[in-house]
């Protein structure tokens, strides 16, 4: 399995909907939220993918 971390920027309802869509595909993901310097925030998703190797992959969504 591959351990993955995805980072989502949250500035609008569209961004929140993107995170909700992600959670439908990866319901086992653990989410953390960080308040940004502006009025936005970051959602950090930590989850395991079904791939065979044990790498860590980080993906950022804007």
N, CA, C and O atoms as a Maestro MAE file, in Angstrom:
{
 s_m_m2io_version
 :::
 2.0.0
}

f_m_ct {
 s_m_title
 :::
 protein
 m_atom[248] {
  # First column is atom index #
  i_m_mmod_type
  r_m_x_coord
  r_m_y_coord
  r_m_z_coord
  i_m_residue_number
  s_m_chain_name
  s_m_pdb_residue_name
  s_m_pdb_atom_name
  i_m_atomic_number
  :::
  1 25 0.829 -1.189 0.000 1 A "UNK " " N  " 7
  2 3 0.000 0.000 0.000 1 A "UNK " " CA " 6
  3 2 0.871 1.249 0.000 1 A "UNK " " C  " 6
  4 15 1.997 1.238 0.498 1 A "UNK " " O  " 8
  5 25 0.343 2.305 -0.555 2 A "UNK " " N  " 7
  6 3 1.035 3.586 -0.600 2 A "UNK " " CA " 6
  7 2 0.354 4.551 0.358 2 A "UNK " " C  " 6
  8 15 -0.867 4.706 0.330 2 A "UNK " " O  " 8
  9 25 1.136 5.189 1.192 3 A "UNK " " N  " 7
  10 3 0.615 6.216 2.093 3 A "UNK " " CA " 6
  11 2 0.625 7.522 1.324 3 A "UNK " " C  " 6
  12 15 1.655 7.905 0.768 3 A "UNK " " O  " 8
  13 25 -0.509 8.214 1.284 4 A "UNK " " N  " 7
  14 3 -0.612 9.453 0.524 4 A "UNK " " CA " 6
  15 2 -1.113 10.580 1.413 4 A "UNK " " C  " 6
  16 15 -1.841 10.362 2.381 4 A "UNK " " O  " 8
  17 25 -0.707 11.772 1.060 5 A "UNK " " N  " 7
  18 3 -1.182 12.979 1.732 5 A "UNK " " CA " 6
  19 2 -1.612 13.947 0.637 5 A "UNK " " C  " 6
  20 15 -0.815 14.298 -0.233 5 A "UNK " " O  " 8
  21 25 -2.864 14.378 0.676 6 A "UNK " " N  " 7
  22 3 -3.372 15.380 -0.253 6 A "UNK " " CA " 6
  23 2 -3.674 16.645 0.539 6 A "UNK " " C  " 6
  24 15 -4.173 16.579 1.663 6 A "UNK " " O  " 8
  25 25 -3.369 17.793 -0.049 7 A "UNK " " N  " 7
  26 3 -3.620 19.077 0.597 7 A "UNK " " CA " 6
  27 2 -4.597 19.858 -0.271 7 A "UNK " " C  " 6
  28 15 -4.368 20.034 -1.467 7 A "UNK " " O  " 8
  29 25 -5.685 20.325 0.333 8 A "UNK " " N  " 7
  30 3 -6.711 21.087 -0.364 8 A "UNK " " CA " 6
  31 2 -6.765 22.496 0.218 8 A "UNK " " C  " 6
  32 15 -6.755 22.660 1.437 8 A "UNK " " O  " 8
  33 25 -6.821 23.512 -0.641 9 A "UNK " " N  " 7
  34 3 -7.022 24.879 -0.169 9 A "UNK " " CA " 6
  35 2 -8.522 25.145 -0.143 9 A "UNK " " C  " 6
  36 15 -9.234 24.832 -1.097 9 A "UNK " " O  " 8
  37 25 -8.989 25.719 0.944 10 A "UNK " " N  " 7
  38 3 -10.422 25.966 1.118 10 A "UNK " " CA " 6
  39 2 -10.680 27.467 1.165 10 A "UNK " " C  " 6
  40 15 -10.367 28.136 2.150 10 A "UNK " " O  " 8
  41 25 -11.255 27.979 0.089 11 A "UNK " " N  " 7
  42 3 -11.601 29.397 0.015 11 A "UNK " " CA " 6
  43 2 -13.069 29.591 -0.345 11 A "UNK " " C  " 6
  44 15 -13.600 30.691 -0.187 11 A "UNK " " O  " 8
  45 25 -13.733 28.545 -0.825 12 A "UNK " " N  " 7
  46 3 -15.123 28.684 -1.271 12 A "UNK " " CA " 6
  47 2 -15.859 27.359 -1.094 12 A "UNK " " C  " 6
  48 15 -15.259 26.336 -0.763 12 A "UNK " " O  " 8
  49 25 -17.155 27.398 -1.318 13 A "UNK " " N  " 7
  50 3 -17.965 26.187 -1.233 13 A "UNK " " CA " 6
  51 2 -17.535 25.171 -2.292 13 A "UNK " " C  " 6
  52 15 -17.667 23.967 -2.074 13 A "UNK " " O  " 8
  53 25 -17.027 25.630 -3.420 14 A "UNK " " N  " 7
  54 3 -16.525 24.725 -4.459 14 A "UNK " " CA " 6
  55 2 -15.353 23.909 -3.929 14 A "UNK " " C  " 6
  56 15 -15.253 22.713 -4.204 14 A "UNK " " O  " 8
  57 25 -14.463 24.553 -3.167 15 A "UNK " " N  " 7
  58 3 -13.329 23.844 -2.577 15 A "UNK " " CA " 6
  59 2 -13.794 22.812 -1.556 15 A "UNK " " C  " 6
  60 15 -13.240 21.714 -1.487 15 A "UNK " " O  " 8
  61 25 -14.798 23.154 -0.771 16 A "UNK " " N  " 7
  62 3 -15.358 22.218 0.207 16 A "UNK " " CA " 6
  63 2 -15.992 21.037 -0.514 16 A "UNK " " C  " 6
  64 15 -15.848 19.895 -0.079 16 A "UNK " " O  " 8
  65 25 -16.688 21.300 -1.607 17 A "UNK " " N  " 7
  66 3 -17.287 20.218 -2.394 17 A "UNK " " CA " 6
  67 2 -16.224 19.281 -2.964 17 A "UNK " " C  " 6
  68 15 -16.452 18.076 -3.069 17 A "UNK " " O  " 8
  69 25 -15.066 19.827 -3.332 18 A "UNK " " N  " 7
  70 3 -13.959 19.003 -3.827 18 A "UNK " " CA " 6
  71 2 -13.479 18.050 -2.737 18 A "UNK " " C  " 6
  72 15 -13.221 16.876 -3.005 18 A "UNK " " O  " 8
  73 25 -13.360 18.551 -1.511 19 A "UNK " " N  " 7
  74 3 -12.952 17.696 -0.392 19 A "UNK " " CA " 6
  75 2 -14.015 16.629 -0.135 19 A "UNK " " C  " 6
  76 15 -13.672 15.471 0.106 19 A "UNK " " O  " 8
  77 25 -15.279 16.991 -0.179 20 A "UNK " " N  " 7
  78 3 -16.355 16.020 0.024 20 A "UNK " " CA " 6
  79 2 -16.333 14.934 -1.042 20 A "UNK " " C  " 6
  80 15 -16.565 13.763 -0.739 20 A "UNK " " O  " 8
  81 25 -16.056 15.313 -2.289 21 A "UNK " " N  " 7
  82 3 -15.931 14.339 -3.374 21 A "UNK " " CA " 6
  83 2 -14.763 13.400 -3.109 21 A "UNK " " C  " 6
  84 15 -14.874 12.191 -3.314 21 A "UNK " " O  " 8
  85 25 -13.640 13.955 -2.653 22 A "UNK " " N  " 7
  86 3 -12.470 13.151 -2.311 22 A "UNK " " CA " 6
  87 2 -12.818 12.125 -1.227 22 A "UNK " " C  " 6
  88 15 -12.418 10.963 -1.310 22 A "UNK " " O  " 8
  89 25 -13.570 12.568 -0.207 23 A "UNK " " N  " 7
  90 3 -13.925 11.678 0.894 23 A "UNK " " CA " 6
  91 2 -14.841 10.548 0.444 23 A "UNK " " C  " 6
  92 15 -14.811 9.465 1.030 23 A "UNK " " O  " 8
  93 25 -15.646 10.773 -0.571 24 A "UNK " " N  " 7
  94 3 -16.483 9.693 -1.108 24 A "UNK " " CA " 6
  95 2 -15.621 8.607 -1.741 24 A "UNK " " C  " 6
  96 15 -15.959 7.425 -1.687 24 A "UNK " " O  " 8
  97 25 -14.489 9.022 -2.351 25 A "UNK " " N  " 7
  98 3 -13.589 8.061 -2.984 25 A "UNK " " CA " 6
  99 2 -12.644 7.422 -1.962 25 A "UNK " " C  " 6
  100 15 -12.186 6.298 -2.166 25 A "UNK " " O  " 8
  101 25 -12.350 8.129 -0.865 26 A "UNK " " N  " 7
  102 3 -11.410 7.648 0.153 26 A "UNK " " CA " 6
  103 2 -12.013 7.857 1.548 26 A "UNK " " C  " 6
  104 15 -11.545 8.717 2.294 26 A "UNK " " O  " 8
  105 25 -13.041 7.086 1.907 27 A "UNK " " N  " 7
  106 3 -13.717 7.304 3.192 27 A "UNK " " CA " 6
  107 2 -12.826 7.022 4.406 27 A "UNK " " C  " 6
  108 15 -13.142 7.471 5.508 27 A "UNK " " O  " 8
  109 25 -11.740 6.300 4.233 28 A "UNK " " N  " 7
  110 3 -10.836 5.988 5.338 28 A "UNK " " CA " 6
  111 2 -9.850 7.116 5.621 28 A "UNK " " C  " 6
  112 15 -9.079 7.027 6.577 28 A "UNK " " O  " 8
  113 25 -9.856 8.168 4.818 29 A "UNK " " N  " 7
  114 3 -8.897 9.271 4.977 29 A "UNK " " CA " 6
  115 2 -9.116 9.992 6.304 29 A "UNK " " C  " 6
  116 15 -10.248 10.187 6.747 29 A "UNK " " O  " 8
  117 25 -8.004 10.382 6.923 30 A "UNK " " N  " 7
  118 3 -8.052 11.179 8.139 30 A "UNK " " CA " 6
  119 2 -7.789 12.626 7.744 30 A "UNK " " C  " 6
  120 15 -6.773 12.927 7.117 30 A "UNK " " O  " 8
  121 25 -8.702 13.520 8.109 31 A "UNK " " N  " 7
  122 3 -8.569 14.920 7.729 31 A "UNK " " CA " 6
  123 2 -8.078 15.771 8.889 31 A "UNK " " C  " 6
  124 15 -8.482 15.576 10.035 31 A "UNK " " O  " 8
  125 25 -7.209 16.711 8.577 32 A "UNK " " N  " 7
  126 3 -6.768 17.740 9.518 32 A "UNK " " CA " 6
  127 2 -7.004 19.075 8.833 32 A "UNK " " C  " 6
  128 15 -6.897 19.184 7.611 32 A "UNK " " O  " 8
  129 25 -7.323 20.086 9.621 33 A "UNK " " N  " 7
  130 3 -7.558 21.418 9.068 33 A "UNK " " CA " 6
  131 2 -6.594 22.404 9.694 33 A "UNK " " C  " 6
  132 15 -6.308 22.341 10.889 33 A "UNK " " O  " 8
  133 25 -6.094 23.316 8.873 34 A "UNK " " N  " 7
  134 3 -5.186 24.354 9.337 34 A "UNK " " CA " 6
  135 2 -5.734 25.681 8.842 34 A "UNK " " C  " 6
  136 15 -6.017 25.832 7.654 34 A "UNK " " O  " 8
  137 25 -5.885 26.641 9.741 35 A "UNK " " N  " 7
  138 3 -6.344 27.981 9.363 35 A "UNK " " CA " 6
  139 2 -5.231 28.710 8.643 35 A "UNK " " C  " 6
  140 15 -4.102 28.763 9.131 35 A "UNK " " O  " 8
  141 25 -5.540 29.274 7.483 36 A "UNK " " N  " 7
  142 3 -4.555 30.019 6.719 36 A "UNK " " CA " 6
  143 2 -4.403 31.436 7.233 36 A "UNK " " C  " 6
  144 15 -5.131 31.860 8.130 36 A "UNK " " O  " 8
  145 25 -3.443 32.176 6.659 37 A "UNK " " N  " 7
  146 3 -3.227 33.557 7.053 37 A "UNK " " CA " 6
  147 2 -4.371 34.457 6.605 37 A "UNK " " C  " 6
  148 15 -4.673 35.445 7.275 37 A "UNK " " O  " 8
  149 25 -5.008 34.138 5.491 38 A "UNK " " N  " 7
  150 3 -6.154 34.919 5.021 38 A "UNK " " CA " 6
  151 2 -7.430 34.281 5.554 38 A "UNK " " C  " 6
  152 15 -7.399 33.623 6.593 38 A "UNK " " O  " 8
  153 25 -8.530 34.461 4.876 39 A "UNK " " N  " 7
  154 3 -9.798 33.890 5.328 39 A "UNK " " CA " 6
  155 2 -9.964 32.428 4.933 39 A "UNK " " C  " 6
  156 15 -10.990 31.828 5.251 39 A "UNK " " O  " 8
  157 25 -9.002 31.845 4.259 40 A "UNK " " N  " 7
  158 3 -9.089 30.461 3.825 40 A "UNK " " CA " 6
  159 2 -8.485 29.506 4.839 40 A "UNK " " C  " 6
  160 15 -8.056 29.908 5.921 40 A "UNK " " O  " 8
  161 25 -8.462 28.231 4.468 41 A "UNK " " N  " 7
  162 3 -7.892 27.192 5.317 41 A "UNK " " CA " 6
  163 2 -7.336 26.091 4.416 41 A "UNK " " C  " 6
  164 15 -7.578 26.071 3.209 41 A "UNK " " O  " 8
  165 25 -6.592 25.186 5.025 42 A "UNK " " N  " 7
  166 3 -6.089 24.010 4.324 42 A "UNK " " CA " 6
  167 2 -6.718 22.773 4.943 42 A "UNK " " C  " 6
  168 15 -6.862 22.685 6.162 42 A "UNK " " O  " 8
  169 25 -7.091 21.823 4.106 43 A "UNK " " N  " 7
  170 3 -7.526 20.509 4.566 43 A "UNK " " CA " 6
  171 2 -6.446 19.527 4.146 43 A "UNK " " C  " 6
  172 15 -6.087 19.456 2.970 43 A "UNK " " O  " 8
  173 25 -5.928 18.769 5.104 44 A "UNK " " N  " 7
  174 3 -4.865 17.807 4.846 44 A "UNK " " CA " 6
  175 2 -5.447 16.410 5.036 44 A "UNK " " C  " 6
  176 15 -5.901 16.055 6.124 44 A "UNK " " O  " 8
  177 25 -5.428 15.626 3.964 45 A "UNK " " N  " 7
  178 3 -5.973 14.271 3.988 45 A "UNK " " CA " 6
  179 2 -4.830 13.269 3.998 45 A "UNK " " C  " 6
  180 15 -3.958 13.297 3.129 45 A "UNK " " O  " 8
  181 25 -4.840 12.389 4.981 46 A "UNK " " N  " 7
  182 3 -3.836 11.338 5.130 46 A "UNK " " CA " 6
  183 2 -4.559 10.009 4.928 46 A "UNK " " C  " 6
  184 15 -5.497 9.694 5.660 46 A "UNK " " O  " 8
  185 25 -4.122 9.222 3.929 47 A "UNK " " N  " 7
  186 3 -4.823 7.975 3.633 47 A "UNK " " CA " 6
  187 2 -3.887 6.976 2.975 47 A "UNK " " C  " 6
  188 15 -2.780 7.324 2.562 47 A "UNK " " O  " 8
  189 25 -4.339 5.734 2.881 48 A "UNK " " N  " 7
  190 3 -3.583 4.684 2.207 48 A "UNK " " CA " 6
  191 2 -4.271 4.341 0.905 48 A "UNK " " C  " 6
  192 15 -5.495 4.223 0.843 48 A "UNK " " O  " 8
  193 25 -3.465 4.180 -0.141 49 A "UNK " " N  " 7
  194 3 -3.975 3.777 -1.436 49 A "UNK " " CA " 6
  195 2 -3.768 2.271 -1.573 49 A "UNK " " C  " 6
  196 15 -3.038 1.673 -0.782 49 A "UNK " " O  " 8
  197 25 -4.395 1.664 -2.552 50 A "UNK " " N  " 7
  198 3 -4.326 0.210 -2.732 50 A "UNK " " CA " 6
  199 2 -3.101 -0.257 -3.494 50 A "UNK " " C  " 6
  200 15 -3.003 -1.443 -3.812 50 A "UNK " " O  " 8
  201 25 -2.172 0.619 -3.796 51 A "UNK " " N  " 7
  202 3 -0.983 0.209 -4.516 51 A "UNK " " CA " 6
  203 2 -0.087 -0.632 -3.618 51 A "UNK " " C  " 6
  204 15 -0.223 -0.594 -2.395 51 A "UNK " " O  " 8
  205 25 0.821 -1.387 -4.210 52 A "UNK " " N  " 7
  206 3 1.630 -2.357 -3.475 52 A "UNK " " CA " 6
  207 2 2.851 -1.779 -2.768 52 A "UNK " " C  " 6
  208 15 3.311 -2.374 -1.794 52 A "UNK " " O  " 8
  209 25 3.402 -0.637 -3.215 53 A "UNK " " N  " 7
  210 3 4.634 -0.143 -2.607 53 A "UNK " " CA " 6
  211 2 4.344 0.731 -1.388 53 A "UNK " " C  " 6
  212 15 3.204 1.147 -1.178 53 A "UNK " " O  " 8
  213 25 5.359 1.007 -0.595 54 A "UNK " " N  " 7
  214 3 5.205 1.741 0.661 54 A "UNK " " CA " 6
  215 2 5.805 3.140 0.586 54 A "UNK " " C  " 6
  216 15 6.511 3.564 1.501 54 A "UNK " " O  " 8
  217 25 5.530 3.851 -0.488 55 A "UNK " " N  " 7
  218 3 6.037 5.210 -0.649 55 A "UNK " " CA " 6
  219 2 5.076 6.201 -0.010 55 A "UNK " " C  " 6
  220 15 3.938 5.867 0.320 55 A "UNK " " O  " 8
  221 25 5.552 7.410 0.153 56 A "UNK " " N  " 7
  222 3 4.686 8.520 0.576 56 A "UNK " " CA " 6
  223 2 4.610 9.498 -0.568 56 A "UNK " " C  " 6
  224 15 5.634 9.950 -1.081 56 A "UNK " " O  " 8
  225 25 3.398 9.825 -0.969 57 A "UNK " " N  " 7
  226 3 3.193 10.750 -2.077 57 A "UNK " " CA " 6
  227 2 2.370 11.927 -1.570 57 A "UNK " " C  " 6
  228 15 1.368 11.736 -0.881 57 A "UNK " " O  " 8
  229 25 2.791 13.148 -1.910 58 A "UNK " " N  " 7
  230 3 2.081 14.347 -1.487 58 A "UNK " " CA " 6
  231 2 1.540 15.047 -2.711 58 A "UNK " " C  " 6
  232 15 2.273 15.302 -3.666 58 A "UNK " " O  " 8
  233 25 0.240 15.362 -2.683 59 A "UNK " " N  " 7
  234 3 -0.414 16.042 -3.788 59 A "UNK " " CA " 6
  235 2 -1.120 17.272 -3.248 59 A "UNK " " C  " 6
  236 15 -1.774 17.205 -2.207 59 A "UNK " " O  " 8
  237 25 -0.996 18.412 -3.952 60 A "UNK " " N  " 7
  238 3 -1.664 19.637 -3.516 60 A "UNK " " CA " 6
  239 2 -2.732 20.001 -4.527 60 A "UNK " " C  " 6
  240 15 -2.484 20.008 -5.733 60 A "UNK " " O  " 8
  241 25 -3.928 20.305 -4.026 61 A "UNK " " N  " 7
  242 3 -5.062 20.691 -4.872 61 A "UNK " " CA " 6
  243 2 -5.348 22.169 -4.654 61 A "UNK " " C  " 6
  244 15 -5.418 22.631 -3.515 61 A "UNK " " O  " 8
  245 25 -5.512 22.908 -5.743 62 A "UNK " " N  " 7
  246 3 -5.879 24.336 -5.634 62 A "UNK " " CA " 6
  247 2 -7.295 24.555 -6.096 62 A "UNK " " C  " 6
  248 15 -7.783 25.685 -6.079 62 A "UNK " " O  " 8
  :::
 }
 m_bond[247] {
  # First column is bond index #
  i_m_from
  i_m_to
  i_m_order
  :::
  1 1 2 1
  2 2 3 1
  3 3 4 2
  4 3 5 1
  5 5 6 1
  6 6 7 1
  7 7 8 2
  8 7 9 1
  9 9 10 1
  10 10 11 1
  11 11 12 2
  12 11 13 1
  13 13 14 1
  14 14 15 1
  15 15 16 2
  16 15 17 1
  17 17 18 1
  18 18 19 1
  19 19 20 2
  20 19 21 1
  21 21 22 1
  22 22 23 1
  23 23 24 2
  24 23 25 1
  25 25 26 1
  26 26 27 1
  27 27 28 2
  28 27 29 1
  29 29 30 1
  30 30 31 1
  31 31 32 2
  32 31 33 1
  33 33 34 1
  34 34 35 1
  35 35 36 2
  36 35 37 1
  37 37 38 1
  38 38 39 1
  39 39 40 2
  40 39 41 1
  41 41 42 1
  42 42 43 1
  43 43 44 2
  44 43 45 1
  45 45 46 1
  46 46 47 1
  47 47 48 2
  48 47 49 1
  49 49 50 1
  50 50 51 1
  51 51 52 2
  52 51 53 1
  53 53 54 1
  54 54 55 1
  55 55 56 2
  56 55 57 1
  57 57 58 1
  58 58 59 1
  59 59 60 2
  60 59 61 1
  61 61 62 1
  62 62 63 1
  63 63 64 2
  64 63 65 1
  65 65 66 1
  66 66 67 1
  67 67 68 2
  68 67 69 1
  69 69 70 1
  70 70 71 1
  71 71 72 2
  72 71 73 1
  73 73 74 1
  74 74 75 1
  75 75 76 2
  76 75 77 1
  77 77 78 1
  78 78 79 1
  79 79 80 2
  80 79 81 1
  81 81 82 1
  82 82 83 1
  83 83 84 2
  84 83 85 1
  85 85 86 1
  86 86 87 1
  87 87 88 2
  88 87 89 1
  89 89 90 1
  90 90 91 1
  91 91 92 2
  92 91 93 1
  93 93 94 1
  94 94 95 1
  95 95 96 2
  96 95 97 1
  97 97 98 1
  98 98 99 1
  99 99 100 2
  100 99 101 1
  101 101 102 1
  102 102 103 1
  103 103 104 2
  104 103 105 1
  105 105 106 1
  106 106 107 1
  107 107 108 2
  108 107 109 1
  109 109 110 1
  110 110 111 1
  111 111 112 2
  112 111 113 1
  113 113 114 1
  114 114 115 1
  115 115 116 2
  116 115 117 1
  117 117 118 1
  118 118 119 1
  119 119 120 2
  120 119 121 1
  121 121 122 1
  122 122 123 1
  123 123 124 2
  124 123 125 1
  125 125 126 1
  126 126 127 1
  127 127 128 2
  128 127 129 1
  129 129 130 1
  130 130 131 1
  131 131 132 2
  132 131 133 1
  133 133 134 1
  134 134 135 1
  135 135 136 2
  136 135 137 1
  137 137 138 1
  138 138 139 1
  139 139 140 2
  140 139 141 1
  141 141 142 1
  142 142 143 1
  143 143 144 2
  144 143 145 1
  145 145 146 1
  146 146 147 1
  147 147 148 2
  148 147 149 1
  149 149 150 1
  150 150 151 1
  151 151 152 2
  152 151 153 1
  153 153 154 1
  154 154 155 1
  155 155 156 2
  156 155 157 1
  157 157 158 1
  158 158 159 1
  159 159 160 2
  160 159 161 1
  161 161 162 1
  162 162 163 1
  163 163 164 2
  164 163 165 1
  165 165 166 1
  166 166 167 1
  167 167 168 2
  168 167 169 1
  169 169 170 1
  170 170 171 1
  171 171 172 2
  172 171 173 1
  173 173 174 1
  174 174 175 1
  175 175 176 2
  176 175 177 1
  177 177 178 1
  178 178 179 1
  179 179 180 2
  180 179 181 1
  181 181 182 1
  182 182 183 1
  183 183 184 2
  184 183 185 1
  185 185 186 1
  186 186 187 1
  187 187 188 2
  188 187 189 1
  189 189 190 1
  190 190 191 1
  191 191 192 2
  192 191 193 1
  193 193 194 1
  194 194 195 1
  195 195 196 2
  196 195 197 1
  197 197 198 1
  198 198 199 1
  199 199 200 2
  200 199 201 1
  201 201 202 1
  202 202 203 1
  203 203 204 2
  204 203 205 1
  205 205 206 1
  206 206 207 1
  207 207 208 2
  208 207 209 1
  209 209 210 1
  210 210 211 1
  211 211 212 2
  212 211 213 1
  213 213 214 1
  214 214 215 1
  215 215 216 2
  216 215 217 1
  217 217 218 1
  218 218 219 1
  219 219 220 2
  220 219 221 1
  221 221 222 1
  222 222 223 1
  223 223 224 2
  224 223 225 1
  225 225 226 1
  226 226 227 1
  227 227 228 2
  228 227 229 1
  229 229 230 1
  230 230 231 1
  231 231 232 2
  232 231 233 1
  233 233 234 1
  234 234 235 1
  235 235 236 2
  236 235 237 1
  237 237 238 1
  238 238 239 1
  239 239 240 2
  240 239 241 1
  241 241 242 1
  242 242 243 1
  243 243 244 2
  244 243 245 1
  245 245 246 1
  246 246 247 1
  247 247 248 2
  :::
 }
}
